[in-house]
Amino acid sequence: MTSHREATLAAAPEDTQTDNTRSRQEQEEKLILTAWQSMSSALQQHSLSENSRAPGLAQSFLSKQRQSTQARRALSPRLQPR
C-alpha cells in the first residue's frame, strides 16, 4: 500500500511535465498570433501605400487578378487559352 504522500510525490513529475507542455503550447500560440498580426499589419500597410501612389488607378480585386493572369500568360506560351 502506498500512502497519500507517496502518491502525490509520484504524480508531481507528471504534473510538472503537463504544466511545461501547456506553457510551451501557450507560448507557441502567442508567437503564432503575434506573427499573424504583424504579417497582416504589414500587408495592410503595403496595400495602402500602393493605393496612395496611383490614386487614379484604383483597381478592383478581380481586375488585379485578371492583370496577373495576363502577365503570367505573356511569360509562358503554354498557358495561352485555346
C-alpha distances in whole Angstrom, upper triangle without the diagonal:
4,7,10,12,10,10,14,15,14,16,19,20,21,22,24,26,26,28,30,31,32,34,36,37,38,40,41,42,44,46,47,48,50,52,53,54,56,57,59,60,62,63,65,66,68,69,71,72,74,75,77,79,81,81,84,82,79,77,75,72,73,76,74,73,76,77,74,75,78,78,75,78,80,78,77,80,77,76,80,80,82
4,7,8,6,7,10,11,10,13,15,17,18,19,21,22,23,25,27,28,29,31,33,34,35,37,38,39,41,43,44,45,47,49,50,51,53,54,56,57,59,60,62,63,65,66,68,69,71,72,74,76,78,78,81,79,76,74,72,69,71,74,72,70,74,75,72,72,76,75,73,76,78,76,75,78,76,74,78,78,80
4,5,5,6,9,10,11,13,15,17,18,18,21,23,23,24,26,28,29,30,32,33,34,36,38,39,40,42,44,45,46,48,49,51,53,54,55,57,59,60,61,63,64,66,67,69,70,72,73,75,77,77,80,78,75,74,72,69,71,74,72,70,74,75,72,73,77,76,74,76,79,77,76,79,77,75,79,79,81
4,6,5,6,9,10,11,12,16,16,16,18,20,21,21,24,26,26,27,30,31,31,34,35,36,37,40,41,42,43,46,47,48,50,51,52,54,56,57,58,60,62,63,64,66,67,69,70,72,74,74,77,75,72,71,69,66,68,71,69,68,71,72,70,70,74,73,71,74,77,75,74,77,75,73,77,77,79
4,5,5,6,9,10,11,14,15,15,17,19,20,20,23,24,25,26,28,30,31,32,34,35,36,38,40,41,42,44,46,47,48,50,51,53,55,56,57,59,60,62,63,65,67,68,69,71,73,73,76,75,72,71,69,66,68,71,69,67,71,72,69,70,74,73,71,74,76,74,74,77,74,73,76,77,79
4,5,5,6,9,10,12,14,14,16,18,19,20,22,24,25,26,28,30,31,32,34,35,37,38,40,41,43,44,46,47,49,50,51,53,55,56,57,59,60,62,63,65,67,68,69,71,73,74,77,75,72,71,69,66,68,71,68,67,71,71,68,69,73,72,70,73,75,73,72,75,73,72,75,76,78
4,5,5,6,9,11,12,12,15,16,17,18,20,22,22,24,26,27,28,30,32,33,34,36,38,39,40,42,43,45,47,48,49,51,52,54,55,57,58,60,61,63,64,66,67,69,71,71,74,72,69,68,66,63,65,68,66,64,68,69,66,67,70,69,67,70,72,70,70,73,70,69,73,73,75
4,5,5,6,10,10,10,12,14,15,16,18,20,20,21,24,25,26,28,30,31,32,34,35,36,38,40,41,42,44,46,47,48,50,51,53,54,56,57,59,60,62,63,65,67,69,69,72,70,67,66,64,61,63,66,64,63,66,67,64,65,69,68,66,69,71,69,69,72,69,68,71,72,74
4,5,5,8,10,10,11,13,15,16,17,19,20,21,23,25,26,27,29,31,32,33,35,36,38,39,41,42,44,45,47,48,50,51,53,54,56,57,59,60,62,63,65,66,69,69,72,70,67,66,65,62,64,67,64,63,66,67,64,65,69,68,65,68,71,69,68,71,69,68,71,72,74
4,6,7,8,10,11,12,14,15,17,18,20,21,23,24,26,27,29,30,32,33,35,36,38,39,40,42,43,45,46,48,49,51,52,54,55,57,58,60,61,63,64,66,68,69,72,70,67,66,64,61,63,65,63,61,65,66,63,63,67,66,64,67,69,67,66,69,67,66,69,70,72
4,6,5,6,9,10,11,12,14,15,16,18,20,21,22,24,26,27,29,30,32,33,35,36,37,39,41,42,43,45,46,48,49,51,52,54,55,57,58,60,61,63,65,66,68,67,64,62,60,57,59,62,60,58,62,63,60,61,64,63,61,64,66,64,64,67,65,63,67,67,69
4,5,5,6,9,10,10,12,14,15,16,18,20,21,22,24,25,27,28,30,31,33,34,36,37,39,40,42,43,45,46,48,49,51,52,53,55,57,58,59,61,64,64,67,65,62,61,59,56,59,61,59,58,61,62,59,60,64,62,60,63,66,64,63,66,64,63,66,67,69
4,5,5,6,9,10,10,12,14,15,16,18,20,21,22,24,26,27,28,30,31,33,34,36,37,39,40,42,43,45,46,48,49,51,52,53,55,57,58,60,62,63,66,64,61,60,58,55,57,60,57,56,59,60,57,58,61,60,58,61,63,61,61,64,62,61,64,65,67
4,5,5,6,9,10,10,12,14,15,16,18,20,21,22,24,26,27,28,30,31,33,34,36,37,39,40,42,43,45,46,48,49,51,52,54,55,57,58,61,61,64,62,59,58,56,53,55,57,55,54,57,58,55,56,59,58,56,59,61,59,59,62,59,58,62,62,65
4,5,5,6,8,10,10,12,14,15,16,18,20,21,22,24,26,27,28,30,31,33,34,36,37,39,40,42,43,45,46,48,49,51,52,54,55,57,59,59,62,60,58,56,55,52,54,57,54,53,56,57,54,55,59,58,56,59,61,59,59,62,60,58,62,62,65
4,5,5,6,9,10,10,12,14,15,16,18,20,21,22,24,26,27,28,30,31,33,34,36,37,39,40,42,43,45,46,48,49,51,52,54,55,58,58,61,59,57,56,54,51,53,56,53,52,56,56,53,55,58,57,55,58,60,58,58,61,59,58,61,62,64
4,5,5,6,9,10,10,12,14,15,16,18,20,21,22,24,26,27,28,30,31,33,34,36,37,39,40,42,43,45,46,48,49,51,52,54,56,57,60,58,55,54,52,49,51,54,51,50,53,54,51,52,55,54,52,55,57,55,55,58,56,55,58,59,61
4,5,5,6,8,10,11,12,14,15,16,18,20,21,22,24,26,27,28,30,31,33,34,36,37,39,40,42,43,45,46,48,49,51,53,55,55,58,56,53,52,50,47,49,52,49,48,52,52,49,50,54,53,51,54,56,54,54,57,55,53,57,57,60
4,5,5,6,8,10,10,12,14,15,16,18,20,21,22,24,26,27,28,30,31,33,34,36,37,39,40,42,43,45,46,48,49,51,53,54,57,55,52,51,49,46,49,51,49,48,51,52,49,50,54,53,51,54,56,54,54,58,56,54,58,58,61
4,5,5,6,9,10,10,12,14,15,16,18,20,21,22,24,26,27,28,30,31,33,34,36,37,39,40,42,43,45,46,48,49,52,52,55,53,51,50,48,45,48,50,47,46,50,50,47,49,52,51,49,52,54,52,52,56,54,52,56,57,59
4,5,5,6,9,10,11,12,14,15,16,18,20,21,22,24,26,27,28,30,31,33,34,36,37,39,40,42,43,45,46,48,50,51,54,52,49,48,46,43,45,48,45,44,47,48,45,46,50,48,46,50,52,50,50,53,51,49,53,53,56
4,5,5,6,9,10,10,12,14,15,16,18,20,21,22,24,26,27,28,30,31,33,34,36,37,39,40,42,43,45,47,49,49,52,50,47,46,44,41,44,46,44,43,46,47,44,45,49,48,46,49,52,50,50,53,51,49,53,53,56
4,5,5,6,9,10,11,12,14,15,16,18,20,21,22,24,26,27,28,30,31,33,34,36,37,39,41,42,43,45,47,48,51,49,46,46,44,41,44,46,43,43,46,47,44,46,49,48,46,49,51,50,50,53,52,50,53,54,57
4,5,5,6,9,10,11,12,14,15,16,18,20,21,22,24,26,27,28,30,31,33,34,36,37,39,41,42,44,46,46,49,47,45,44,43,40,42,44,41,41,44,44,42,43,46,45,43,47,49,47,47,50,48,47,50,51,54
4,5,5,6,9,10,10,12,14,15,16,18,20,21,22,24,26,27,28,30,31,33,34,36,37,39,40,42,44,45,48,46,43,42,40,37,39,42,39,38,42,42,39,41,44,43,41,45,47,45,45,48,46,45,48,49,51
4,5,5,6,9,10,10,12,14,15,16,18,20,21,22,24,26,27,28,30,31,33,34,36,37,39,41,43,43,46,44,42,41,39,36,39,41,39,38,42,42,40,41,45,43,42,45,47,46,46,49,48,46,49,49,52
4,5,5,6,9,10,10,12,14,15,16,18,20,21,22,24,26,27,28,30,31,33,34,36,37,39,41,42,45,43,41,40,39,36,39,41,38,37,41,41,39,40,44,42,41,44,46,44,45,48,47,45,48,49,52
4,5,5,6,9,10,10,12,14,15,16,18,20,21,22,24,26,27,28,30,31,33,34,36,38,40,40,43,41,39,38,36,34,36,38,35,35,38,38,36,37,41,39,38,41,43,41,41,45,43,42,45,46,49
4,5,5,6,9,10,10,12,14,15,16,18,20,21,22,24,26,27,28,30,31,33,34,36,38,39,42,40,37,36,34,31,34,36,34,33,37,37,34,36,39,38,37,40,42,41,41,44,43,41,44,45,48
4,5,5,6,9,10,10,12,14,15,16,18,20,21,22,24,26,27,28,30,31,33,35,37,37,40,39,36,35,34,31,34,36,34,33,37,37,35,37,40,39,38,41,43,41,42,46,44,42,45,46,49
4,5,5,6,8,10,10,12,14,15,16,18,20,21,22,24,26,27,28,30,31,33,35,36,39,37,35,34,33,31,33,35,32,32,36,36,33,35,38,37,35,39,41,39,40,43,42,40,43,44,47
4,5,5,6,9,10,10,12,14,15,16,18,20,21,22,24,26,27,28,30,32,34,34,37,35,33,32,30,28,30,32,29,29,33,33,30,32,35,34,33,36,38,36,37,40,39,37,40,41,44
4,5,5,6,9,10,10,12,14,15,16,18,20,21,22,24,26,27,28,30,32,33,36,34,31,30,29,26,29,31,29,28,32,32,30,32,35,34,33,37,39,37,38,41,40,38,41,41,45
4,5,5,6,9,10,10,12,14,15,16,18,20,21,22,24,26,27,29,31,32,35,33,31,30,29,27,30,32,29,29,33,33,30,33,36,34,34,37,39,37,38,42,41,39,42,42,46
4,5,5,6,8,10,10,12,14,15,16,18,20,21,22,24,26,27,29,30,33,31,29,28,28,25,28,30,27,27,30,30,27,30,33,31,30,34,35,34,35,38,38,35,38,39,43
4,5,5,6,9,10,11,12,14,15,16,18,20,21,22,24,26,28,28,31,29,27,26,25,22,25,27,24,24,28,28,25,27,31,29,29,32,34,32,33,37,36,34,36,37,40
4,5,5,6,9,10,10,12,14,15,16,18,20,21,22,24,27,27,30,28,26,25,24,22,25,27,24,25,29,28,26,29,32,31,30,34,35,34,36,39,38,36,38,39,42
4,5,5,6,9,10,11,12,14,15,16,18,20,21,23,25,26,29,27,25,25,25,23,26,27,24,25,28,28,26,28,31,30,29,33,34,33,34,38,38,35,38,39,42
4,5,5,6,9,10,10,12,14,15,16,18,20,21,23,24,27,25,23,23,22,20,23,24,21,21,25,24,22,25,28,26,26,29,31,29,31,34,34,32,34,35,39
4,5,5,6,9,10,11,12,14,15,17,18,20,22,22,25,24,21,20,20,17,21,22,19,20,24,23,22,24,27,26,26,29,31,30,31,35,34,32,34,35,38
4,5,5,6,9,10,11,12,14,15,16,19,21,21,24,23,21,21,20,19,22,23,21,22,25,25,23,26,29,27,28,31,32,32,33,37,37,34,36,37,41
4,5,5,6,9,10,10,12,14,15,17,19,20,23,22,20,20,20,19,22,23,19,21,24,23,21,24,27,25,25,29,30,29,31,34,35,32,34,35,39
4,5,5,6,9,10,11,12,14,16,17,18,21,19,17,17,17,15,18,19,16,17,20,20,18,21,23,22,22,26,27,26,28,31,32,29,31,32,36
4,5,5,6,9,10,11,12,14,16,16,19,18,15,16,16,14,18,19,16,18,21,20,19,23,25,24,25,28,29,28,30,34,34,31,33,33,37
4,5,5,6,9,10,11,12,15,15,19,18,16,17,18,17,20,21,18,20,23,22,21,24,26,25,26,29,29,29,31,35,35,33,34,35,39
4,5,5,6,9,10,11,13,15,18,16,14,15,16,15,19,18,15,17,20,19,18,21,23,21,22,26,26,25,28,31,32,29,31,32,36
4,5,5,6,9,10,12,12,15,13,11,12,12,12,15,15,12,15,18,16,16,19,21,20,21,24,25,25,27,30,31,28,29,30,34
4,5,5,6,9,11,11,14,13,11,13,14,14,18,17,15,18,20,19,19,22,24,23,25,28,28,28,31,34,34,31,33,33,37
4,5,5,6,9,10,14,13,12,14,16,16,19,18,16,19,21,19,19,23,24,22,24,27,27,27,30,33,34,32,33,34,38
4,5,5,7,9,12,10,9,11,13,14,17,15,13,16,18,16,16,19,20,19,21,24,23,24,27,30,31,28,29,30,34
4,6,6,6,9,8,7,9,11,12,15,14,12,16,18,16,17,20,21,20,22,25,25,26,28,31,32,29,30,31,34
4,6,6,9,10,9,12,15,16,19,18,16,19,21,19,20,24,24,23,25,28,28,28,31,34,35,33,33,34,38
4,6,9,9,10,13,16,17,20,18,16,19,21,18,19,23,22,21,24,26,25,26,29,32,34,31,32,33,37
4,6,5,7,10,14,16,18,15,14,18,18,16,18,21,21,20,23,25,24,25,28,31,33,30,30,31,34
4,5,6,10,13,15,18,15,15,19,20,18,20,23,23,22,25,27,27,28,31,33,35,32,32,32,36
4,6,9,12,16,17,14,15,18,19,17,19,22,21,21,25,26,25,27,30,32,34,31,30,31,34
4,6,10,13,14,11,11,15,15,13,16,18,18,18,21,22,22,24,27,28,30,27,27,27,31
4,7,10,12,10,10,13,14,13,15,18,18,18,21,23,23,25,27,29,30,27,27,27,31
4,7,8,6,6,10,11,10,12,15,15,16,18,20,20,22,24,26,27,24,24,24,27
4,5,5,6,9,10,11,13,14,16,17,19,20,21,23,25,27,27,24,24,23,27
4,6,5,6,9,10,11,12,14,15,17,19,20,22,23,25,25,21,22,22,25
4,5,5,6,9,10,10,12,14,15,16,18,20,21,23,23,19,19,18,22
4,5,5,6,9,10,10,12,14,15,16,19,20,22,22,19,19,18,22
4,5,5,6,9,10,11,12,14,15,17,19,21,21,18,18,19,22
4,5,5,6,9,10,11,12,14,16,17,19,19,15,16,16,20
4,6,5,6,9,10,11,12,14,15,17,17,14,14,13,17
4,5,5,6,9,10,11,13,14,16,17,14,14,15,19
4,5,5,6,9,10,11,12,15,16,13,14,15,19
4,5,5,6,9,10,11,12,13,9,10,11,15
4,5,5,6,9,10,11,13,10,9,10,14
4,5,5,6,9,11,13,11,11,13,17
4,5,5,6,9,10,8,9,12,15
4,5,5,6,8,5,6,9,12
4,6,7,10,8,8,11,14
4,7,9,9,10,13,16
4,5,6,8,11,14
4,5,6,9,11
4,6,9,10
4,6,9
4,6
4
